[in-house]
């Protein structure tokens, strides 16, 4: 991926990316974004972005499969994550939703996945160990809890649904404390220019609004210019 675009995407927030996708497409209506509130382990971290590495898990009850099968799948899952092309984001659907109880994401798994070169994780499941998570590894989760329960990987490299967002293996994800979005492949090459255009358009309102003499007449002039420039 273009390094300059990747660095830009890490500097901007996910709402900016959502708006820029509409600018690039020349219309409103883009809808591949999360629908529920996410919890951020560290709201101060920059956005995470990369190709999705997906999996599904459960935790409310033990697996009914043979122990050796569960172990083999666990190691295969970790191998799958360890061989992800950079940049990559782990996206995990907890199938116990909305009654998730098993915290898969804590000190150990954040440290392991960071070591694999993963940028961060988006999950509708549970996180814990909030004071001991791997530094600079973002966890965007559905809840916080104390126990891992009977957490076990059900499958991986599959289509998942997290907070109403369908994610397929290899989709390009951008996520932060606001939620996540899947960036369309045809938009990626145009996204840098679209972000610049969108920010220039917003400056038509933000610039005057931050002046000490800003009033309704100034707003009206600024808004007319803003409307001419936006999607």
PyMOL commands that set and color helices and strands:
alter all, ss='L'
color gray80, all
select helices_A, chain A and resi 3-11+14-25+67-82+107-115+185-188+191-209+216-229
alter helices_A, ss='H'
color red, helices_A
select strands_A, chain A and resi 39-40+48-58+88-94+103-105+120-123+126-127+138-141+143-144+152-156+160-162+165-167+172-176+179-183
alter strands_A, ss='S'
color yellow, strands_A
deselect
rebuild
show_as cartoon
